[in-house]
Amino acid sequence: MFLSVFDMFKVGVGPSSSHTMGPMVAGASFLDKMRAAPFDFKGLRGSLHGSLAFTGIGHATDRATILGLAGFMPDTYDHEKAEAVLEDIRATHTVSPEGLPTLSFNPKEDLAFDFGPNLPGHANGMILMATDAQGDVILQETYYSIGGGFVVTEAELADGPEAQDETPVAYPFTSAAEMLEMAERSGKSIAEMKRENEISRGGAENLAKGVARVWQVMNDCIERGLVTDGILPGGLNVKRRAKNIHDALLAERGTNLNAPHKINDWMSVYAMAVNEENAAGGQVVTAPTNGAAGVVPSVIKYWLEHVPGASETRIEEFLLTASAIGGLVKFNATISGAEAGCQAEVGSASAMGAAGLAAVLGGTPMQIENAAEIALEHHMGMTCDPVKGLVQVPCIERNGLGAIKAVSAASLAMRGDGTHLVPLDACIETMRQTGLDMAEKYKETSLGGLAVNIPNC
């Protein structure tokens, strides 16, 4: 099993990795399939199913799908250009993707929200179709957005992970137990093993440049969020809070009245800044998802700004360690809120942040594994119940609390020698089972929890 650090940390666009980035990627992928086909295409149609239908408007799934079918991709997304293209599509009822003829596509008629049963493969399903001059479907593909911006076709989902590129890597661990055994046998840290695996696939230079860009985008997102105020889009009239909180924290610096617990406000405000940017449709990094995008950047920012001895030269070590943990969660369970609730998103992010922090604090592999387990365990059972389907309430504050838990988990683990009762593997499996048992209305459908108990209009 090999999941790259750049699989876990993707540069993309808000508000959701599974509901915005995924459908955009699926649309662009379908265009490639059309370009490779010998048919004379005249039009496009599509349908959104399961969670993509129930919370699609709030997550801008329809907008993302339309832009994907126009050729946009999350990592190169240009907001101004996208707005212009959307306006043209709505006016002309056509799309003109590069390398294909102009195609008829009226979003109001040709993109359907299907509120019936989920498609069989995953809660986030969509079907894209290309038609001929008579309107008959001549090419069709089913896509599943499985969390964190990952998209698979129906056939790829059926084939399973074994169909992935399995070119050997030096340290191919698929469980935390294997990871710890390899670390002990090799004498290497988790980050060192992960680095060797990454270099074998993409080279040292690409790794260094890629990690630098990931942190740059994360940090830029924090900084934008800390200076921007106003009302978030979507109709809930949620006020941005990060700027005012940050301004107050800066004003209180250096006084003798600061309570020690105010450090929690710093962790929270960094995370909230990211998730307010995400809610506004800004550029973020999946970590491992958009809904949980604030946790890992917040922990890194906290470490750099508030912990003596911290250095940006070790951010690669942090992110490699965090991605190793995130990869284990994704491979053995899920990072998708539509599959397992927010325990799979913010819980996984908190585990990743805890592991990364423990690593740069000098933790052993056992202490790092312990930190990840503590953080994940104490998100167990957390539902995904966004009000009005927007990634705002409770998502923004939840990232702040996820960051605080990550730091607390790393600190607790560093106070011990790494031995503990509950292995990370058992915690991941428990999270998977809990997700299976969780009622569908608590899994990113906005049909239960806060989503139905808070007035949203």
Secondary structure as a PSIPRED ss2 file (coil, helix, strand):
# PSIPRED VFORMAT (PSIPRED V4.0)

   1 M C   1.000  0.000  0.000
   2 F C   1.000  0.000  0.000
   3 L C   1.000  0.000  0.000
   4 S C   1.000  0.000  0.000
   5 V H   0.000  1.000  0.000
   6 F H   0.000  1.000  0.000
   7 D H   0.000  1.000  0.000
   8 M H   0.000  1.000  0.000
   9 F C   1.000  0.000  0.000
  10 K C   1.000  0.000  0.000
  11 V E   0.000  0.000  1.000
  12 G E   0.000  0.000  1.000
  13 V E   0.000  0.000  1.000
  14 G C   1.000  0.000  0.000
  15 P C   1.000  0.000  0.000
  16 S C   1.000  0.000  0.000
  17 S H   0.000  1.000  0.000
  18 S H   0.000  1.000  0.000
  19 H H   0.000  1.000  0.000
  20 T H   0.000  1.000  0.000
  21 M H   0.000  1.000  0.000
  22 G H   0.000  1.000  0.000
  23 P H   0.000  1.000  0.000
  24 M H   0.000  1.000  0.000
  25 V H   0.000  1.000  0.000
  26 A H   0.000  1.000  0.000
  27 G H   0.000  1.000  0.000
  28 A H   0.000  1.000  0.000
  29 S H   0.000  1.000  0.000
  30 F H   0.000  1.000  0.000
  31 L H   0.000  1.000  0.000
  32 D H   0.000  1.000  0.000
  33 K H   0.000  1.000  0.000
  34 M H   0.000  1.000  0.000
  35 R H   0.000  1.000  0.000
  36 A H   0.000  1.000  0.000
  37 A C   1.000  0.000  0.000
  38 P C   1.000  0.000  0.000
  39 F C   1.000  0.000  0.000
  40 D C   1.000  0.000  0.000
  41 F C   1.000  0.000  0.000
  42 K C   1.000  0.000  0.000
  43 G E   0.000  0.000  1.000
  44 L E   0.000  0.000  1.000
  45 R E   0.000  0.000  1.000
  46 G E   0.000  0.000  1.000
  47 S E   0.000  0.000  1.000
  48 L E   0.000  0.000  1.000
  49 H E   0.000  0.000  1.000
  50 G E   0.000  0.000  1.000
  51 S H   0.000  1.000  0.000
  52 L H   0.000  1.000  0.000
  53 A H   0.000  1.000  0.000
  54 F H   0.000  1.000  0.000
  55 T C   1.000  0.000  0.000
  56 G C   1.000  0.000  0.000
  57 I C   1.000  0.000  0.000
  58 G C   1.000  0.000  0.000
  59 H C   1.000  0.000  0.000
  60 A C   1.000  0.000  0.000
  61 T H   0.000  1.000  0.000
  62 D H   0.000  1.000  0.000
  63 R H   0.000  1.000  0.000
  64 A H   0.000  1.000  0.000
  65 T H   0.000  1.000  0.000
  66 I H   0.000  1.000  0.000
  67 L H   0.000  1.000  0.000
  68 G H   0.000  1.000  0.000
  69 L H   0.000  1.000  0.000
  70 A C   1.000  0.000  0.000
  71 G C   1.000  0.000  0.000
  72 F C   1.000  0.000  0.000
  73 M C   1.000  0.000  0.000
  74 P H   0.000  1.000  0.000
  75 D H   0.000  1.000  0.000
  76 T H   0.000  1.000  0.000
  77 Y C   1.000  0.000  0.000
  78 D C   1.000  0.000  0.000
  79 H H   0.000  1.000  0.000
  80 E H   0.000  1.000  0.000
  81 K H   0.000  1.000  0.000
  82 A H   0.000  1.000  0.000
  83 E H   0.000  1.000  0.000
  84 A H   0.000  1.000  0.000
  85 V H   0.000  1.000  0.000
  86 L H   0.000  1.000  0.000
  87 E H   0.000  1.000  0.000
  88 D H   0.000  1.000  0.000
  89 I H   0.000  1.000  0.000
  90 R H   0.000  1.000  0.000
  91 A H   0.000  1.000  0.000
  92 T H   0.000  1.000  0.000
  93 H C   1.000  0.000  0.000
  94 T E   0.000  0.000  1.000
  95 V E   0.000  0.000  1.000
  96 S C   1.000  0.000  0.000
  97 P C   1.000  0.000  0.000
  98 E C   1.000  0.000  0.000
  99 G C   1.000  0.000  0.000
 100 L C   1.000  0.000  0.000
 101 P C   1.000  0.000  0.000
 102 T C   1.000  0.000  0.000
 103 L E   0.000  0.000  1.000
 104 S E   0.000  0.000  1.000
 105 F C   1.000  0.000  0.000
 106 N C   1.000  0.000  0.000
 107 P H   0.000  1.000  0.000
 108 K H   0.000  1.000  0.000
 109 E H   0.000  1.000  0.000
 110 D H   0.000  1.000  0.000
 111 L E   0.000  0.000  1.000
 112 A E   0.000  0.000  1.000
 113 F E   0.000  0.000  1.000
 114 D E   0.000  0.000  1.000
 115 F C   1.000  0.000  0.000
 116 G C   1.000  0.000  0.000
 117 P C   1.000  0.000  0.000
 118 N C   1.000  0.000  0.000
 119 L C   1.000  0.000  0.000
 120 P C   1.000  0.000  0.000
 121 G C   1.000  0.000  0.000
 122 H C   1.000  0.000  0.000
 123 A C   1.000  0.000  0.000
 124 N E   0.000  0.000  1.000
 125 G E   0.000  0.000  1.000
 126 M E   0.000  0.000  1.000
 127 I E   0.000  0.000  1.000
 128 L E   0.000  0.000  1.000
 129 M E   0.000  0.000  1.000
 130 A E   0.000  0.000  1.000
 131 T E   0.000  0.000  1.000
 132 D C   1.000  0.000  0.000
 133 A C   1.000  0.000  0.000
 134 Q C   1.000  0.000  0.000
 135 G C   1.000  0.000  0.000
 136 D C   1.000  0.000  0.000
 137 V E   0.000  0.000  1.000
 138 I E   0.000  0.000  1.000
 139 L E   0.000  0.000  1.000
 140 Q E   0.000  0.000  1.000
 141 E E   0.000  0.000  1.000
 142 T E   0.000  0.000  1.000
 143 Y E   0.000  0.000  1.000
 144 Y E   0.000  0.000  1.000
 145 S E   0.000  0.000  1.000
 146 I E   0.000  0.000  1.000
 147 G E   0.000  0.000  1.000
 148 G C   1.000  0.000  0.000
 149 G C   1.000  0.000  0.000
 150 F E   0.000  0.000  1.000
 151 V E   0.000  0.000  1.000
 152 V E   0.000  0.000  1.000
 153 T E   0.000  0.000  1.000
 154 E H   0.000  1.000  0.000
 155 A H   0.000  1.000  0.000
 156 E H   0.000  1.000  0.000
 157 L H   0.000  1.000  0.000
 158 A H   0.000  1.000  0.000
 159 D H   0.000  1.000  0.000
 160 G C   1.000  0.000  0.000
 161 P H   0.000  1.000  0.000
 162 E H   0.000  1.000  0.000
 163 A H   0.000  1.000  0.000
 164 Q C   1.000  0.000  0.000
 165 D C   1.000  0.000  0.000
 166 E C   1.000  0.000  0.000
 167 T C   1.000  0.000  0.000
 168 P C   1.000  0.000  0.000
 169 V C   1.000  0.000  0.000
 170 A C   1.000  0.000  0.000
 171 Y C   1.000  0.000  0.000
 172 P C   1.000  0.000  0.000
 173 F C   1.000  0.000  0.000
 174 T C   1.000  0.000  0.000
 175 S C   1.000  0.000  0.000
 176 A H   0.000  1.000  0.000
 177 A H   0.000  1.000  0.000
 178 E H   0.000  1.000  0.000
 179 M H   0.000  1.000  0.000
 180 L H   0.000  1.000  0.000
 181 E H   0.000  1.000  0.000
 182 M H   0.000  1.000  0.000
 183 A H   0.000  1.000  0.000
 184 E H   0.000  1.000  0.000
 185 R H   0.000  1.000  0.000
 186 S H   0.000  1.000  0.000
 187 G C   1.000  0.000  0.000
 188 K C   1.000  0.000  0.000
 189 S C   1.000  0.000  0.000
 190 I H   0.000  1.000  0.000
 191 A H   0.000  1.000  0.000
 192 E H   0.000  1.000  0.000
 193 M H   0.000  1.000  0.000
 194 K H   0.000  1.000  0.000
 195 R H   0.000  1.000  0.000
 196 E H   0.000  1.000  0.000
 197 N H   0.000  1.000  0.000
 198 E H   0.000  1.000  0.000
 199 I H   0.000  1.000  0.000
 200 S H   0.000  1.000  0.000
 201 R H   0.000  1.000  0.000
 202 G H   0.000  1.000  0.000
 203 G C   1.000  0.000  0.000
 204 A H   0.000  1.000  0.000
 205 E H   0.000  1.000  0.000
 206 N H   0.000  1.000  0.000
 207 L H   0.000  1.000  0.000
 208 A H   0.000  1.000  0.000
 209 K H   0.000  1.000  0.000
 210 G H   0.000  1.000  0.000
 211 V H   0.000  1.000  0.000
 212 A H   0.000  1.000  0.000
 213 R H   0.000  1.000  0.000
 214 V H   0.000  1.000  0.000
 215 W H   0.000  1.000  0.000
 216 Q H   0.000  1.000  0.000
 217 V H   0.000  1.000  0.000
 218 M H   0.000  1.000  0.000
 219 N H   0.000  1.000  0.000
 220 D H   0.000  1.000  0.000
 221 C H   0.000  1.000  0.000
 222 I H   0.000  1.000  0.000
 223 E H   0.000  1.000  0.000
 224 R H   0.000  1.000  0.000
 225 G H   0.000  1.000  0.000
 226 L H   0.000  1.000  0.000
 227 V H   0.000  1.000  0.000
 228 T C   1.000  0.000  0.000
 229 D C   1.000  0.000  0.000
 230 G C   1.000  0.000  0.000
 231 I E   0.000  0.000  1.000
 232 L C   1.000  0.000  0.000
 233 P C   1.000  0.000  0.000
 234 G C   1.000  0.000  0.000
 235 G C   1.000  0.000  0.000
 236 L C   1.000  0.000  0.000
 237 N C   1.000  0.000  0.000
 238 V C   1.000  0.000  0.000
 239 K E   0.000  0.000  1.000
 240 R C   1.000  0.000  0.000
 241 R C   1.000  0.000  0.000
 242 A H   0.000  1.000  0.000
 243 K H   0.000  1.000  0.000
 244 N H   0.000  1.000  0.000
 245 I H   0.000  1.000  0.000
 246 H H   0.000  1.000  0.000
 247 D H   0.000  1.000  0.000
 248 A H   0.000  1.000  0.000
 249 L H   0.000  1.000  0.000
 250 L H   0.000  1.000  0.000
 251 A H   0.000  1.000  0.000
 252 E H   0.000  1.000  0.000
 253 R C   1.000  0.000  0.000
 254 G C   1.000  0.000  0.000
 255 T C   1.000  0.000  0.000
 256 N C   1.000  0.000  0.000
 257 L C   1.000  0.000  0.000
 258 N C   1.000  0.000  0.000
 259 A C   1.000  0.000  0.000
 260 P H   0.000  1.000  0.000
 261 H H   0.000  1.000  0.000
 262 K H   0.000  1.000  0.000
 263 I H   0.000  1.000  0.000
 264 N H   0.000  1.000  0.000
 265 D H   0.000  1.000  0.000
 266 W H   0.000  1.000  0.000
 267 M H   0.000  1.000  0.000
 268 S H   0.000  1.000  0.000
 269 V H   0.000  1.000  0.000
 270 Y H   0.000  1.000  0.000
 271 A H   0.000  1.000  0.000
 272 M H   0.000  1.000  0.000
 273 A H   0.000  1.000  0.000
 274 V H   0.000  1.000  0.000
 275 N H   0.000  1.000  0.000
 276 E H   0.000  1.000  0.000
 277 E H   0.000  1.000  0.000
 278 N H   0.000  1.000  0.000
 279 A H   0.000  1.000  0.000
 280 A C   1.000  0.000  0.000
 281 G C   1.000  0.000  0.000
 282 G C   1.000  0.000  0.000
 283 Q E   0.000  0.000  1.000
 284 V E   0.000  0.000  1.000
 285 V E   0.000  0.000  1.000
 286 T C   1.000  0.000  0.000
 287 A C   1.000  0.000  0.000
 288 P C   1.000  0.000  0.000
 289 T C   1.000  0.000  0.000
 290 N C   1.000  0.000  0.000
 291 G C   1.000  0.000  0.000
 292 A C   1.000  0.000  0.000
 293 A C   1.000  0.000  0.000
 294 G C   1.000  0.000  0.000
 295 V H   0.000  1.000  0.000
 296 V H   0.000  1.000  0.000
 297 P H   0.000  1.000  0.000
 298 S H   0.000  1.000  0.000
 299 V H   0.000  1.000  0.000
 300 I H   0.000  1.000  0.000
 301 K H   0.000  1.000  0.000
 302 Y H   0.000  1.000  0.000
 303 W H   0.000  1.000  0.000
 304 L H   0.000  1.000  0.000
 305 E H   0.000  1.000  0.000
 306 H H   0.000  1.000  0.000
 307 V C   1.000  0.000  0.000
 308 P C   1.000  0.000  0.000
 309 G C   1.000  0.000  0.000
 310 A C   1.000  0.000  0.000
 311 S C   1.000  0.000  0.000
 312 E H   0.000  1.000  0.000
 313 T H   0.000  1.000  0.000
 314 R H   0.000  1.000  0.000
 315 I H   0.000  1.000  0.000
 316 E H   0.000  1.000  0.000
 317 E H   0.000  1.000  0.000
 318 F H   0.000  1.000  0.000
 319 L H   0.000  1.000  0.000
 320 L H   0.000  1.000  0.000
 321 T H   0.000  1.000  0.000
 322 A H   0.000  1.000  0.000
 323 S H   0.000  1.000  0.000
 324 A H   0.000  1.000  0.000
 325 I H   0.000  1.000  0.000
 326 G H   0.000  1.000  0.000
 327 G H   0.000  1.000  0.000
 328 L H   0.000  1.000  0.000
 329 V H   0.000  1.000  0.000
 330 K H   0.000  1.000  0.000
 331 F H   0.000  1.000  0.000
 332 N H   0.000  1.000  0.000
 333 A C   1.000  0.000  0.000
 334 T C   1.000  0.000  0.000
 335 I C   1.000  0.000  0.000
 336 S C   1.000  0.000  0.000
 337 G H   0.000  1.000  0.000
 338 A H   0.000  1.000  0.000
 339 E H   0.000  1.000  0.000
 340 A H   0.000  1.000  0.000
 341 G C   1.000  0.000  0.000
 342 C H   0.000  1.000  0.000
 343 Q H   0.000  1.000  0.000
 344 A H   0.000  1.000  0.000
 345 E C   1.000  0.000  0.000
 346 V H   0.000  1.000  0.000
 347 G H   0.000  1.000  0.000
 348 S H   0.000  1.000  0.000
 349 A H   0.000  1.000  0.000
 350 S H   0.000  1.000  0.000
 351 A H   0.000  1.000  0.000
 352 M H   0.000  1.000  0.000
 353 G H   0.000  1.000  0.000
 354 A H   0.000  1.000  0.000
 355 A H   0.000  1.000  0.000
 356 G H   0.000  1.000  0.000
 357 L H   0.000  1.000  0.000
 358 A H   0.000  1.000  0.000
 359 A H   0.000  1.000  0.000
 360 V H   0.000  1.000  0.000
 361 L C   1.000  0.000  0.000
 362 G C   1.000  0.000  0.000
 363 G C   1.000  0.000  0.000
 364 T C   1.000  0.000  0.000
 365 P H   0.000  1.000  0.000
 366 M H   0.000  1.000  0.000
 367 Q H   0.000  1.000  0.000
 368 I H   0.000  1.000  0.000
 369 E H   0.000  1.000  0.000
 370 N H   0.000  1.000  0.000
 371 A H   0.000  1.000  0.000
 372 A H   0.000  1.000  0.000
 373 E H   0.000  1.000  0.000
 374 I H   0.000  1.000  0.000
 375 A H   0.000  1.000  0.000
 376 L H   0.000  1.000  0.000
 377 E H   0.000  1.000  0.000
 378 H C   1.000  0.000  0.000
 379 H C   1.000  0.000  0.000
 380 M C   1.000  0.000  0.000
 381 G C   1.000  0.000  0.000
 382 M C   1.000  0.000  0.000
 383 T C   1.000  0.000  0.000
 384 C E   0.000  0.000  1.000
 385 D C   1.000  0.000  0.000
 386 P C   1.000  0.000  0.000
 387 V H   0.000  1.000  0.000
 388 K H   0.000  1.000  0.000
 389 G H   0.000  1.000  0.000
 390 L C   1.000  0.000  0.000
 391 V C   1.000  0.000  0.000
 392 Q C   1.000  0.000  0.000
 393 V C   1.000  0.000  0.000
 394 P C   1.000  0.000  0.000
 395 C H   0.000  1.000  0.000
 396 I H   0.000  1.000  0.000
 397 E H   0.000  1.000  0.000
 398 R H   0.000  1.000  0.000
 399 N H   0.000  1.000  0.000
 400 G H   0.000  1.000  0.000
 401 L H   0.000  1.000  0.000
 402 G H   0.000  1.000  0.000
 403 A H   0.000  1.000  0.000
 404 I H   0.000  1.000  0.000
 405 K H   0.000  1.000  0.000
 406 A H   0.000  1.000  0.000
 407 V H   0.000  1.000  0.000
 408 S H   0.000  1.000  0.000
 409 A H   0.000  1.000  0.000
 410 A H   0.000  1.000  0.000
 411 S H   0.000  1.000  0.000
 412 L H   0.000  1.000  0.000
 413 A H   0.000  1.000  0.000
 414 M H   0.000  1.000  0.000
 415 R C   1.000  0.000  0.000
 416 G C   1.000  0.000  0.000
 417 D C   1.000  0.000  0.000
 418 G C   1.000  0.000  0.000
 419 T C   1.000  0.000  0.000
 420 H C   1.000  0.000  0.000
 421 L C   1.000  0.000  0.000
 422 V C   1.000  0.000  0.000
 423 P C   1.000  0.000  0.000
 424 L H   0.000  1.000  0.000
 425 D H   0.000  1.000  0.000
 426 A H   0.000  1.000  0.000
 427 C H   0.000  1.000  0.000
 428 I H   0.000  1.000  0.000
 429 E H   0.000  1.000  0.000
 430 T H   0.000  1.000  0.000
 431 M H   0.000  1.000  0.000
 432 R H   0.000  1.000  0.000
 433 Q H   0.000  1.000  0.000
 434 T H   0.000  1.000  0.000
 435 G H   0.000  1.000  0.000
 436 L H   0.000  1.000  0.000
 437 D H   0.000  1.000  0.000
 438 M C   1.000  0.000  0.000
 439 A C   1.000  0.000  0.000
 440 E H   0.000  1.000  0.000
 441 K H   0.000  1.000  0.000
 442 Y H   0.000  1.000  0.000
 443 K E   0.000  0.000  1.000
 444 E C   1.000  0.000  0.000
 445 T C   1.000  0.000  0.000
 446 S C   1.000  0.000  0.000
 447 L C   1.000  0.000  0.000
 448 G C   1.000  0.000  0.000
 449 G C   1.000  0.000  0.000
 450 L H   0.000  1.000  0.000
 451 A H   0.000  1.000  0.000
 452 V H   0.000  1.000  0.000
 453 N H   0.000  1.000  0.000
 454 I C   1.000  0.000  0.000
 455 P C   1.000  0.000  0.000
 456 N C   1.000  0.000  0.000
 457 C C   1.000  0.000  0.000
